[in-house]
Amino acid sequence: MKKLSKKTRTLIFSCAGLAILTAAILVLVLTQESPPVVKEEDPTEPMANRVHFTQLEAEDLLSLSVFNEHEAYTLERTDTGALGIEALLGAPLSFTKLHNSERYISGLWAREAVEEDAKDFEQYGLGDTAAWAFAIFRNGETLELYIGDETPTVENMTYVRIAGENSVYVVWTYLVDYIKEPSLFYVSLEVTPDYMTAGQPDMERLVIDRAERERHVIIPNPNAAAEDRITSRYILVEPVQVQIDFTKGADLLEGMFGLTAFKAAFVGEELPHEFADGFNNPTAAVEMTVNGKTSTFTVGGRYYTVDDEGEDVLSGFYAIHSNYPEVLYVFGLEELSWLNFDAGGIMAPAFQRPMIYSVDELIIETAERTLNFRLTGTGRDDEEYFLDGVLADTAEFKQLYIYIISVNADALYDGEPEDVADMPFLARYTFRYRDPNRSDEIIEFFDSGGMNSVIVIDGEPRFITRAMYLTRLAQNIELFLNGEPVIISW
């Protein structure tokens, strides 16, 4: 037989050694102790098979002491009979979360025992770092238990064990997960009632101050009659004056209603240093007056989360509401509609829509002529319209009026006010109202060149509109004077 070469023999021994090592590792893996496999729940399994730790009512709980990775605290009955947490005095607590906690701990049950005489609690997360709870009930019963990890084989199941016992059980996670939460978990995140629940109150004033931005003030529109569905109910009066579009501005106007926080970050009379700095120069300060009561909402520093790539992502802001000044909340970006709005984004295009019956006199001036209309009557039966003292065609004047008030503000004027003085004059409307307390309004149009015209209201340049509106206005005046139908579209 031919003798194997040294190189070949070395290769054979190396492969044999590798095979032996692999086999040894496999044996170690297969024989390593691991948690028993938890099976999916059998819907036909009778409820009698459950392991009941407590079988009491929610109101039977006197106190629940908790110790977890966050802190130690106690839920206990107050003089009112409700559960409270001493460390959170002054903060609004979530009735739902408190009630669920007392209900679950008072009627706690396990689906099964996965190991009757466990020797290694660490594999279940039930070692020294496990969350702990101790409940005391009115009848003298107590329950002390440890909360471990969620099971790796079945979702929403968690390991638990009773103090002094070696059995390990599995329970539905929702029955015990609150024991792993910090006390701030119980702070109510519903800071203000929503608009409908509050009774749809009329807002009297909304002031928004943002860092490095101009102050914005919103008030009810004094010229918006209750029956007038065209005129905006609210107007922005600072830093510019615009009517607010109901749809575009709804989130802004109703933003102080229905405020819901993402979480509570702190409860106490004095903010810790890491939070206080953000309120020395707040991101935003919002003040709203409703039914004579003023509330404030102050937005402080930024709140970041970490994405899957490990990058910090701006996810919200820390903020304090005057309803609960002891609570520092975190609000998601979607809740803070005041941070990034601008007047142009919320303004109503239809900035001037007075009802025809509110007008006493309308003067229309162009470069070619001046028309003076007087309006009489209060309804369809007695209304009359006079042009320079001569009775005008009622139906055609209404069409002309509809066209006049159809002018839209396409954008805010962002040029210098003095520049308008050098622009060619196009037209002027003067509205004089029947209400003696309502001032005259003067709307002027100037040619800014190209396809646009500048709208000046009471001497203040405010908006940009399409030049086509003025071209069609001149046509419609000629049509009206010649007894021909006015063209509404433009």
SVG drawing of the C-alpha trace seen along z (x, -y; Angstrom):
<svg xmlns="http://www.w3.org/2000/svg" viewBox="-92 -111 97 113">
<polyline fill="none" stroke="black" stroke-width="0.4" points="0.0,0.0 1.3,-3.4 2.2,-5.6 0.2,-8.9 2.2,-12.0 2.8,-14.2 0.6,-17.0 -2.3,-14.6 -2.1,-13.2 -2.1,-16.7 -5.2,-17.6 -7.0,-14.4 -6.2,-15.1 -7.3,-18.7 -10.7,-17.7 -11.1,-15.1 -10.3,-17.6 -12.8,-20.2 -15.5,-17.5 -14.9,-16.6 -15.0,-20.3 -18.3,-20.9 -19.9,-17.9 -18.9,-19.1 -20.4,-22.6 -23.6,-21.0 -23.9,-18.9 -23.5,-22.0 -26.1,-23.9 -28.6,-21.1 -28.1,-20.4 -28.1,-24.1 -31.1,-24.9 -33.7,-27.2 -37.2,-28.3 -39.9,-25.8 -41.8,-26.4 -45.1,-28.2 -47.8,-27.0 -50.4,-29.1 -53.6,-29.3 -56.3,-26.7 -59.6,-28.5 -61.4,-25.3 -59.5,-25.2 -61.9,-25.7 -61.5,-28.8 -61.4,-26.5 -57.8,-25.6 -56.6,-29.1 -54.4,-29.7 -56.1,-32.4 -53.9,-34.6 -56.7,-36.9 -60.4,-36.9 -61.6,-40.2 -63.2,-43.4 -61.2,-46.5 -62.5,-48.5 -61.2,-45.9 -57.6,-47.1 -56.2,-49.3 -52.7,-49.9 -50.3,-48.7 -46.6,-49.2 -44.3,-49.0 -40.5,-48.7 -39.0,-48.6 -36.0,-49.9 -37.4,-53.4 -38.4,-54.0 -40.4,-52.8 -43.9,-54.3 -47.3,-53.3 -50.8,-53.6 -53.1,-53.9 -56.7,-55.0 -57.2,-58.6 -59.9,-60.2 -62.1,-60.4 -61.9,-56.7 -59.9,-57.0 -56.4,-55.7 -53.6,-58.3 -49.9,-58.6 -48.4,-60.9 -45.4,-61.9 -47.9,-63.1 -50.0,-65.4 -51.3,-68.2 -51.1,-66.3 -54.2,-65.1 -54.2,-61.3 -55.6,-59.0 -58.8,-57.3 -58.6,-54.6 -55.0,-53.6 -55.6,-53.6 -58.8,-51.7 -57.2,-49.1 -54.4,-48.6 -56.7,-48.0 -58.9,-45.8 -56.1,-43.6 -54.3,-43.1 -57.5,-42.4 -58.4,-39.6 -55.0,-38.4 -54.8,-35.0 -52.2,-32.9 -52.8,-30.8 -50.5,-28.0 -47.4,-27.2 -44.6,-26.6 -42.3,-25.2 -43.4,-23.9 -40.1,-23.9 -37.8,-26.3 -34.2,-26.5 -33.0,-29.2 -35.2,-32.3 -32.8,-34.4 -33.7,-32.7 -37.3,-34.1 -36.2,-37.6 -37.3,-36.9 -33.9,-37.4 -32.7,-40.2 -33.6,-42.9 -37.2,-41.8 -40.1,-44.3 -41.9,-43.7 -45.4,-44.5 -47.1,-44.1 -50.9,-44.5 -53.0,-44.9 -56.7,-44.3 -59.6,-45.2 -60.2,-41.7 -56.6,-41.3 -55.3,-39.4 -52.0,-40.3 -50.2,-39.5 -46.5,-39.8 -45.2,-38.9 -42.3,-39.4 -42.7,-40.3 -40.2,-38.9 -39.6,-38.9 -42.1,-38.4 -42.2,-34.8 -40.0,-34.2 -42.5,-31.9 -45.9,-33.5 -46.6,-37.2 -48.1,-39.2 -47.4,-36.7 -45.1,-37.4 -43.4,-35.3 -44.4,-35.9 -43.8,-34.2 -45.3,-34.6 -42.9,-35.6 -41.9,-32.5 -42.9,-30.1 -40.7,-28.4 -43.4,-28.0 -43.1,-30.1 -46.3,-31.2 -47.3,-32.9 -49.9,-35.7 -51.2,-38.0 -48.8,-40.9 -51.6,-43.6 -52.4,-42.2 -49.0,-43.1 -47.1,-45.5 -48.1,-48.6 -46.0,-47.3 -42.9,-47.9 -44.0,-51.6 -42.8,-54.7 -45.2,-56.7 -45.5,-59.3 -47.3,-56.6 -50.4,-57.4 -50.4,-61.2 -53.4,-62.0 -52.2,-63.1 -55.5,-64.8 -54.6,-68.3 -57.6,-70.2 -61.1,-69.1 -61.7,-69.0 -63.7,-71.7 -67.0,-69.8 -66.8,-68.6 -66.1,-72.2 -69.3,-73.3 -67.8,-75.0 -67.1,-78.2 -66.3,-81.5 -62.7,-82.4 -62.1,-86.0 -58.4,-86.3 -55.5,-84.2 -51.9,-85.5 -49.0,-83.5 -45.4,-84.6 -42.7,-82.5 -38.9,-82.8 -37.5,-85.0 -40.9,-85.6 -43.4,-88.4 -46.3,-88.3 -49.6,-87.1 -52.9,-88.1 -56.3,-86.6 -59.7,-87.9 -63.3,-87.3 -64.2,-89.2 -66.4,-92.1 -68.0,-92.3 -69.0,-88.7 -72.7,-88.4 -74.1,-85.2 -76.1,-84.5 -73.3,-85.4 -71.6,-82.1 -69.2,-83.8 -67.4,-86.1 -64.7,-84.5 -65.5,-84.3 -61.9,-85.2 -59.3,-87.7 -55.6,-87.9 -54.9,-91.5 -51.2,-91.3 -48.7,-91.5 -50.9,-91.8 -54.7,-91.8 -56.3,-88.9 -59.5,-86.9 -58.8,-83.3 -60.0,-80.5 -62.1,-78.1 -60.5,-75.0 -56.9,-76.1 -57.0,-77.7 -59.1,-75.1 -56.0,-73.4 -54.7,-76.8 -58.0,-78.1 -58.9,-74.9 -55.3,-74.0 -55.8,-74.9 -58.7,-72.5 -58.2,-68.8 -54.5,-69.0 -53.2,-65.5 -49.6,-65.0 -47.3,-62.2 -46.1,-61.6 -45.4,-63.3 -41.8,-64.0 -41.8,-65.5 -44.1,-66.5 -43.0,-69.1 -43.0,-72.8 -39.5,-73.4 -38.2,-72.2 -34.9,-70.3 -32.0,-72.2 -32.0,-70.1 -35.6,-71.1 -35.7,-74.7 -33.2,-76.0 -35.6,-75.4 -38.2,-77.7 -35.8,-80.7 -36.2,-81.5 -39.3,-79.4 -39.9,-78.2 -43.5,-79.5 -45.9,-81.0 -49.6,-80.7 -52.3,-82.6 -56.0,-82.1 -59.0,-83.8 -62.4,-82.0 -65.4,-83.1 -63.3,-85.6 -60.8,-83.0 -57.2,-83.1 -55.0,-80.0 -51.4,-79.8 -49.4,-77.1 -45.6,-77.5 -43.4,-75.4 -39.9,-74.9 -37.0,-72.7 -36.9,-70.1 -37.6,-66.4 -35.6,-63.9 -35.9,-60.1 -33.4,-57.8 -34.2,-56.2 -33.2,-52.7 -29.8,-54.2 -29.0,-55.6 -29.6,-59.2 -31.4,-61.7 -34.8,-62.7 -36.8,-65.8 -40.1,-64.2 -41.7,-66.9 -41.3,-69.6 -41.5,-69.9 -44.4,-72.1 -46.4,-73.4 -50.1,-74.3 -51.5,-76.7 -54.2,-74.2 -51.5,-71.9 -48.4,-74.1 -46.8,-71.3 -46.6,-68.9 -44.0,-69.0 -45.5,-67.3 -44.0,-66.1 -46.1,-66.9 -45.7,-65.4 -45.1,-67.8 -48.6,-67.2 -50.1,-68.7 -48.2,-72.0 -49.9,-73.6 -48.7,-77.1 -45.0,-76.5 -44.8,-76.7 -47.9,-78.5 -47.7,-81.7 -50.4,-84.3 -50.4,-83.5 -51.1,-79.8 -54.2,-80.4 -55.8,-83.4 -59.1,-83.3 -58.8,-84.3 -62.2,-86.0 -61.1,-88.8 -63.9,-91.2 -67.5,-89.8 -69.9,-92.2 -73.6,-91.2 -75.4,-93.4 -78.0,-94.4 -75.4,-95.7 -74.2,-98.3 -75.7,-101.8 -73.5,-103.2 -71.0,-101.7 -68.7,-104.0 -66.7,-102.5 -63.9,-104.6 -61.7,-103.8 -59.3,-105.8 -62.3,-106.4 -65.3,-107.1 -66.9,-107.1 -70.2,-105.2 -72.1,-106.0 -74.7,-103.4 -77.2,-103.8 -78.8,-100.7 -82.2,-100.8 -84.6,-98.2 -84.0,-95.2 -85.3,-92.3 -86.4,-91.0 -89.7,-92.9 -88.5,-96.4 -84.9,-96.5 -83.9,-99.2 -80.6,-100.3 -79.9,-103.8 -76.9,-104.8 -76.2,-108.5 -79.8,-109.0 -81.4,-107.0 -83.1,-103.7 -80.9,-100.8 -81.8,-97.3 -81.9,-95.3 -81.0,-91.9 -78.0,-93.2 -76.7,-95.3 -76.7,-92.2 -74.7,-90.4 -72.2,-93.3 -72.0,-93.3 -71.3,-89.6 -68.4,-90.2 -67.1,-93.1 -66.9,-91.0 -65.5,-88.0 -62.0,-89.4 -59.5,-87.0 -56.3,-87.6 -53.9,-85.2 -51.0,-86.1 -49.7,-88.6 -48.0,-91.7 -44.4,-91.4 -43.0,-94.6 -42.3,-98.0 -45.4,-100.1 -43.9,-103.2 -43.4,-101.4 -47.2,-101.3 -47.2,-105.1 -45.3,-104.8 -47.7,-102.2 -50.5,-103.1 -53.9,-103.5 -56.5,-101.0 -59.7,-101.1 -61.1,-102.0 -64.2,-100.7 -65.7,-102.6 -68.1,-100.7 -70.3,-102.8 -72.4,-100.7 -75.9,-101.1 -74.5,-100.3 -73.4,-103.7 -70.8,-101.9 -69.1,-100.3 -66.5,-102.4 -66.2,-102.9 -63.9,-100.6 -61.8,-101.6 -60.2,-99.0 -57.8,-100.2 -56.0,-98.4 -52.7,-99.3 -50.8,-97.8 -47.6,-96.1 -46.7,-95.0 -46.9,-91.7 -49.9,-89.5 -50.6,-90.9 -52.2,-93.9 -51.7,-95.1 -54.7,-95.4 -54.6,-98.3 -57.1,-98.3 -57.7,-101.5 -54.3,-102.8 -52.3,-99.6 -50.9,-97.4 -51.9,-93.9 -52.6,-91.5 -51.8,-90.4 -54.5,-89.5 -54.5,-88.6 -54.6,-91.5 -57.4,-89.7 -59.8,-90.7 -59.3,-94.4 -59.6,-93.7 -62.9,-92.0 -64.1,-94.7 -63.7,-97.3 -65.6,-95.1 -68.4,-94.4 -68.9,-98.1 -69.4,-98.8 -71.7,-95.8 -73.8,-97.0 -74.0,-100.6 -75.1,-99.3 -77.8,-97.0 -76.0,-93.8 -75.5,-90.8 -72.5,-91.0 -69.9,-88.2 -69.2,-86.7 -66.3,-84.4 -62.8,-85.8"/>
</svg>
